[in-house]
Amino acid sequence: MEPVAAPPPATRSRRVLVVLGLGGLVLVAAVAGFLASHASSVSPEQLANEARVQVLALCDAVQAFRDEHGNYVTAGPLPRPVPRHGEAVPFPHDDESFQRIGFNPGPSVHFQYEVTVQESPVGEPEVSCVARIDTNGDGHNAVYRVRLDANGMTSPVEVQHEGE
């Protein structure tokens, strides 16, 4: 059996092509990562829509609980602290108050949610369902609020400091 001859040493041009190819792959991966990170960012309109949908869903859950059990419950505020810069944070699903009313905004949220119940001057319960976000990270929150009246009717969504 004859010995197998070793392949000829790589030429300089072949090495240059390999290095350029690897460099190109690194560049493509970097650009793809940059685009993916920017594609996953949420626009201000998407954030506002999320707040409106979720705060109405929260009040619907509160009213459904009252219809079934006869009383309103408070819940939150969760998550703590208020999410900043439009970043999604995990929603803590082990909170008993939100579980009781059946509010499940998903695995992650861009807002802090809360239900408050106070007594009005005439003795009626005043229920507020609230979503908060610190969009620009300055410590001031944008607030989205829906109120439930004594008949279970929701108010239009009130927005304070949108874009904060």
C-alpha positions in Angstrom: 0.0 0.0 0.0 1.4 3.3 -1.0 1.4 6.3 1.3 -1.2 8.9 0.6 0.3 12.2 -0.4 -0.5 15.2 1.8 -2.5 17.9 0.0 -0.5 20.8 -1.2 -0.1 23.7 1.3 -2.9 26.3 1.2 -2.0 29.1 -1.0 -2.0 32.7 0.1 -5.1 33.6 -2.0 -7.1 30.7 -0.5 -6.3 32.0 3.1 -7.3 35.5 2.1 -10.6 34.1 0.8 -11.3 32.2 4.0 -10.5 35.2 6.2 -12.7 37.4 4.0 -15.5 34.9 4.1 -15.4 34.6 7.9 -15.3 38.4 8.2 -18.3 38.6 5.9 -20.2 36.1 8.1 -19.4 38.1 11.2 -20.6 41.3 9.5 -23.9 39.6 8.4 -24.5 38.3 11.9 -23.8 41.8 13.4 -26.2 43.5 11.0 -28.9 40.8 11.6 -28.6 41.3 15.3 -28.9 45.1 15.0 -32.0 44.7 12.8 -33.6 42.2 15.1 -33.0 44.4 18.1 -34.6 47.4 16.4 -37.4 45.3 14.9 -38.5 44.2 18.3 -38.8 47.7 19.7 -42.4 48.8 20.2 -43.7 52.1 18.7 -45.5 54.7 20.8 -48.8 53.8 18.9 -48.4 50.1 19.8 -47.8 51.0 23.4 -50.8 53.2 23.5 -53.0 50.5 21.9 -51.7 47.9 24.4 -52.5 50.2 27.3 -56.1 50.8 26.0 -56.8 47.2 25.3 -55.4 45.8 28.6 -56.9 48.5 30.9 -60.3 47.8 29.4 -59.7 44.0 29.8 -58.7 44.6 33.4 -62.0 46.5 34.1 -64.0 43.8 32.3 -62.3 41.2 34.6 -63.1 43.3 37.7 -66.7 43.7 36.7 -67.1 40.0 35.9 -65.7 39.2 39.3 -68.2 41.6 40.9 -71.1 40.1 38.9 -70.2 36.6 40.2 -69.1 37.4 43.7 -70.9 40.6 44.6 -67.9 42.8 45.4 -65.0 44.6 43.8 -61.4 43.7 44.6 -58.3 45.7 44.5 -55.2 44.4 42.7 -51.7 45.5 42.1 -49.8 47.6 41.3 -47.8 45.0 39.3 -45.2 44.6 38.0 -43.0 46.7 40.3 -41.4 49.0 39.5 -43.2 50.8 36.6 -41.7 49.5 33.3 -39.4 52.1 31.6 -38.3 52.9 28.1 -41.0 50.7 26.5 -39.2 47.5 27.5 -41.2 44.4 28.1 -40.9 42.9 31.6 -42.3 39.6 33.0 -45.8 39.9 34.5 -45.8 38.1 37.9 -48.5 35.5 37.5 -48.3 34.3 41.1 -50.2 37.4 42.4 -53.4 36.2 44.1 -55.5 39.4 43.4 -55.0 39.3 39.6 -55.6 35.6 39.6 -58.8 36.0 41.5 -60.3 38.3 38.9 -58.9 36.3 36.0 -56.7 39.1 34.5 -53.9 37.7 32.5 -52.1 40.2 30.2 -49.6 37.7 28.9 -46.1 36.6 30.0 -44.6 40.0 29.6 -46.0 43.6 29.7 -44.9 47.1 29.0 -47.1 48.6 31.7 -47.8 48.4 35.4 -51.5 47.5 36.2 -53.6 48.3 39.2 -57.2 48.3 40.4 -58.3 50.7 43.1 -61.7 50.8 44.8 -62.7 53.9 46.8 -66.1 55.1 48.1 -67.6 58.1 46.4 -69.1 60.9 48.4 -72.6 59.3 48.0 -71.4 55.9 49.2 -71.1 54.2 45.8 -67.9 52.3 45.0 -65.5 54.1 42.6 -63.4 51.7 40.7 -60.3 52.7 38.6 -58.4 50.4 36.4 -55.0 51.8 35.6 -52.0 51.2 33.4 -48.7 53.1 33.9 -45.5 53.4 31.9 -42.4 55.6 32.1 -41.8 55.8 28.4 -38.8 58.1 28.4 -37.3 56.9 31.7 -37.5 60.3 33.5 -39.5 59.1 36.5 -42.8 60.6 35.3 -45.5 58.1 34.2 -48.0 58.1 31.5 -51.3 56.9 33.0 -54.2 55.2 31.2 -57.3 54.9 33.3 -60.8 53.5 32.9 -63.5 53.9 35.6 -66.4 51.7 36.4 -69.6 53.2 37.5 -72.1 51.7 39.9 -73.9 50.0 37.0 -70.7 48.4 35.7 -70.4 50.7 32.7 -66.8 51.7 31.7 -65.8 55.3 31.0 -63.8 56.1 28.0 -60.0 55.6 28.4 -58.5 58.7 30.1 -54.9 59.4 29.3 -52.6 61.6 31.3 -49.0 62.5 30.3 -48.9 60.3 27.2 -45.3 59.9 26.1 -43.8 60.4 29.5 
